[in-house]
């Protein structure tokens, strides 16, 4: 049985990630998102703990 997986981020994490990944300089960017998890019978959630930009 395939269980759906979702990724949960806070508004602050989303804003930080968006600013870092899309700075309007035309260059690629990478960030690491360490996650915790909450596995259920019908759905699994990955909970972003931090946004770690890769320089």
C-alpha positions as CSV (number, residue, x, y, z in Angstrom):
1,X,0.0,0.0,0.0
2,X,1.4,3.4,-1.0
3,X,1.0,6.0,1.8
4,X,0.9,9.7,0.7
5,X,3.8,11.8,2.1
6,X,3.5,15.6,2.7
7,X,6.2,18.2,3.6
8,X,5.3,20.8,6.2
9,X,7.1,24.1,6.5
10,X,6.4,27.2,8.5
11,X,5.7,30.5,6.8
12,X,9.1,31.9,8.0
13,X,10.9,28.8,6.6
14,X,9.0,29.2,3.3
15,X,10.0,32.9,3.0
16,X,13.6,32.1,3.8
17,X,13.8,29.3,1.3
18,X,12.1,31.4,-1.4
19,X,14.5,34.3,-0.9
20,X,17.5,32.1,-1.0
21,X,16.5,29.9,-4.0
22,X,15.1,32.7,-6.2
23,X,17.3,35.8,-5.7
24,X,16.8,37.1,-9.3
25,X,20.5,36.6,-10.2
26,X,19.8,33.8,-12.7
27,X,22.0,31.4,-10.8
28,X,21.1,28.0,-9.4
29,X,20.9,27.6,-5.6
30,X,20.7,24.7,-3.2
31,X,19.4,24.4,0.4
32,X,19.3,21.4,2.7
33,X,16.1,20.9,4.8
34,X,16.7,18.6,7.8
35,X,13.3,17.0,8.7
36,X,11.6,15.2,11.4
37,X,8.8,12.8,10.7
38,X,5.4,11.8,11.8
39,X,4.2,8.5,10.2
40,X,0.6,7.6,10.4
41,X,-1.6,4.8,9.0
42,X,-3.1,6.9,6.2
43,X,-0.4,9.6,5.7
44,X,3.2,10.4,6.5
45,X,4.4,13.9,7.2
46,X,7.9,15.3,7.0
47,X,8.4,18.3,9.2
48,X,11.1,20.8,8.2
49,X,13.3,21.6,11.2
50,X,15.6,24.2,9.6
51,X,16.5,25.8,6.2
52,X,20.3,25.4,5.6
53,X,21.4,27.3,2.6
54,X,24.4,25.9,0.7
55,X,26.8,28.7,-0.3
